[in-house]
Amino acid sequence: HRVDIYRGTLGKAYGVAGGYIAASATVIDALRSFAPGFIFTTSIPPCIAAGASTSVSHLKTDAGAELRDLHQRKAQKLKVMLAAANIPTVANSTHIVPVMIGDAALCTRASEILRDRFGIYAQPINYPTVPKGTERLRLTPGPNHTDEMMEYLVTALRCVFAELSLHEK
């Protein structure tokens, strides 16, 4: 089987916005001519295109490979730290660390406490993004997060879990 169209996002890992497709000239021409979602959108601004190009170029270098590796190691370390603190996570192989809450109101409240009391932003992920009963906080450690920062996060989560009686669920 052959892949006819490659698509991707320029958000998150590349640090900009938008997306892209790559395909043969014939496929691209057909999309330009007949895809209403493409016809009625504007192209990304030149500064976003330049940022994306720079990000892709950097991540293709040895320094970029080292940064990606460090990113994965930080995520793995945070997962281990959370497990040691008995904070429930969803096992995965990505840099995203989902902390399970299991209740929409408590998930939102946990996010608010982390933000207001500890200065930590943790995105609450509630229904309809995830099924009811699987609500979670989305943590995304980066390569520049220090061990001390991650220890502070784990301590903050332990306080939030205790305050909201999340271990009792």
Residue pairs with C-beta under 8 A, 6 or more apart in sequence:
4 23
4 24
4 27
5 21
5 22
5 23
5 27
6 21
6 22
6 23
7 19
7 20
7 21
7 22
8 19
8 20
9 18
9 19
10 16
10 17
10 18
10 19
10 20
10 44
10 48
10 52
10 55
11 17
11 18
11 19
13 59
14 51
14 52
14 55
14 56
14 59
15 51
15 55
16 48
16 51
16 52
16 55
17 44
17 48
18 44
18 48
18 52
20 52
21 28
21 31
23 31
31 38
32 38
32 39
44 52
58 64
59 65
59 67
59 68
67 143
70 143
71 95
71 141
71 142
71 143
72 95
74 95
74 141
74 142
74 143
74 145
74 150
75 94
75 95
75 96
75 97
75 140
75 141
77 141
77 147
77 150
78 97
78 139
78 141
78 145
78 150
78 153
78 154
79 89
79 97
81 150
81 151
81 154
82 89
82 97
82 99
82 154
82 157
83 89
85 154
85 157
85 158
86 167
87 99
87 154
87 157
87 158
87 161
88 99
88 100
89 97
89 98
89 99
89 100
90 98
90 100
90 136
92 98
95 140
95 141
96 138
96 139
96 140
97 138
97 139
97 140
97 141
98 125
98 136
98 137
98 138
98 139
99 122
99 136
99 137
99 138
99 139
99 157
100 134
100 135
100 136
101 107
101 110
101 124
101 135
101 136
101 137
101 166
102 133
102 134
102 135
102 166
102 169
103 133
103 135
103 169
104 126
104 127
104 132
104 135
106 135
106 164
106 166
107 124
107 125
107 126
107 135
107 136
107 137
108 124
108 126
109 164
110 122
110 124
110 137
110 160
110 161
110 164
110 166
111 121
111 122
111 123
111 124
111 137
113 160
113 163
113 164
114 120
114 121
114 122
114 137
114 156
114 157
114 160
115 121
115 122
117 156
117 159
118 152
118 156
118 159
120 152
120 153
120 156
122 137
122 138
122 139
123 137
123 138
124 135
124 136
124 137
124 138
125 135
125 136
125 137
125 138
126 135
127 135
130 136
139 153
141 150
160 166
161 167
